[in-house]
Amino acid sequence: MAFRKIINDPVHGFITVDDELIYQIISHPYYQRLRRINQMAMAHLVYPGAVHTRLHHSLGAYHLMCIALNELKNKGVDINEQEEQAAKIAILLHDIGHGPFSHALENVLIENTPHEKISLQLMQELNKKFDGQLQMALDIFTGSYPKKYLHQLISGQLDVDRMDYLSRDSFFTGVTEGVISYDRILKMIVVHNGGLMVEEKAIYSIEKFLVSRRLMYWQVYLHKTVLCAEQMLHRIIKRAKYIKATAPGLLNKFISQQSDVFTLEEFCNLDDCDVLFAIKEWCSHDDKILSFLCKGVIDRQLLKIIYFGEPVPPSLIKEKQAEACKKMNLTDEEASWLVFTGEVVSSTYDFEDENIHILFKNGQVRDISEVDNALIHQNLRGKIKKYYICYLR
């Protein structure tokens, strides 16, 4: 009897796993750890339903990869069984290197080590454990495999990773502006001159995809309250490191001065639970800055945040820091932990990234930004930058 497992997913319905190696990878502790890594970090403080995990997302991306590969094979693209398996493994493991609270603590808890680097290290370790069976998946993941379109399905402007997280995050937050026609886009993908493209008929679906992504960034991912909560989370970890606070369990090593020296086993034993437990412990810490920030996150008593179109006036920063000093009897240095500024940037279409190419019926290939469509020309180009200040209420 052929191997077959079914996973019931609230976004895509039934996800089929019909490969024993893939099922063994899913069952491995390195992968199961993703159950304990929140996909959207602190977004649940604004959207209570946003409590899905990295495991949910990676399984969803795997499902969309299965659909994409089937569609390409049906159109005559030469993809053998080994390449199909490898592409599925690569997308399944693309986010395996995320640390606690995903992007929110990237380069904060573990400095100068992006999750992509750890993902690659974990995939290499799994390749050893599975006797080299993941080598092609590694080549596809790193973009070194000759068939570049397989890598483009994993990492690009129109990859299945983005298609899943937009659909999934929209579903769990209830923000319907993020709904995209991923099924139609996947039906329209083609391989032309060795690259991944979409047919002309998908132009409006691509446009919807780009607009939805832009709306999701400003309405969800960069929502001012979400941003404020994640900045407070940043400062909790940074403050704990600064005052050399003792953290419970394994987290203590990552808070100490040796935080950049760790084994993969130690990393994979670290998740949201460790950080959350430490935050609860630090609520009663003697350091009033650390305890204030921790209580704020636990009780959702967040700092006030305001967005500006221009850099925050220095006079406002001084005013808010003076108020903090007076209200909590702080020094100027201590007040700077609770009154701070920053900036965020988002673009609808990153022209420095992998482009979205449209294949027209006459064989012509054009970038989506060059298509004669008024809405795209008006809203596609350029980055939007906003400045913010966080301060005591």
C-alpha positions, 0 to 999 in steps of 0.5 A: 500500500502506498504511503499516505498521511492527511493533515487537516489545515484550516486555510487550505483544507486537507494537506497530503503527505505521500512521501515517507522521507518527508514524513520523517522530516516532519516528525523530526524534533528539529521540525516539531519545534516549529509548533512552539514558534509563533508565526506573527510574534506579538500581533496577537495583542492586536489580533487575538486570533493570530496565534498560529505557528511556524509549523502551520505556515511551513505545512501550508507552503509545502501544500502550495509547492505541491500544487505548483509542481503539479501544475508545471508538470501538467504543462510539460515542464520536465521535473523528475521525482527526485527534483519534486521531492527535493523542492518539497523538502526545501520549502518545508524547511525554509523557515526551520531556523527561526528563533523565538517569536520569529522576526520580532527577535531576529538579530536581537536574541542571537546577534548577527545571525539571521534565520536563513543562516541557521536554516541552512545549518539545520538543513545540512545537519538533517542531511547528515542524519538522513544520509545525504538524501537532502542534498538536492533540497539544499542545492535548490534552497541555496539557488545553486541547482541548475533549474532556477525556477525551483528556487524561485518557487521558494524565494522570490517576489511570487514564491509559495512562501509569500502566498501562504503567509498572506493567506494564512495571516489574513485568515487568522487575523481576520483582515480580509484585505490580505486575501489573495487568489493564490489558486489562480496564480498557481494555475497561471505559472509557467517556465519560460527560458528557464525562469518562473513566470506567469501567463498574461491572464494572471495580471489582475491576480498579480496586481491583487497579490501586490496590493494585498501584500502592501495592505497587510504590511501597514494594517497588520505587520507594521500596525503601530501597536504591533510594532510597539509591542515588538519594540518592547520585546526587543528592549526586554532582551537588550535590557536583560543582556545590558544588566546581565540579568539571570534567565531561567533554563537554557535561555540564560546562555543566550542572554549571557555574553556567550550568546553567539556561541551555541550548538544547534541542539541548544538552539532547537531547545529554545522557543517562545515558551522559554522567552515568555517564562523569563519575561514572567519571571522578570516582572518582579526583577529589581531593575525597574526598567526591565520589570516595567517592560515585562509587566507591560508585555504580560499585561498588555499595558503598552507604551504609547506610539505615534507615527510621523511622515517626517523624522520625530522632532528632537523637542518632542523626544526631550519632552517625553524623556523629561516626563518619563524621568519625572513620572518614574524617577529615572535618569536620562539614560534609563528614560531612553529605554522607555522613550525612543524613536525609529523608522519602518519602511515597506514597498509594494514591489521590491525592484531589487528582488526577484522580478515578476515576469509576465509571459504574453501570448505573442511570446513577449516577456515584460516585468509586471511594473512595465505592464500598461495598467494604471493602478500598478503604475500609480502604486507599485513604485517607491518605498513608504517610510514612516517614523515613530516615537514610543513613550510612556502613557 
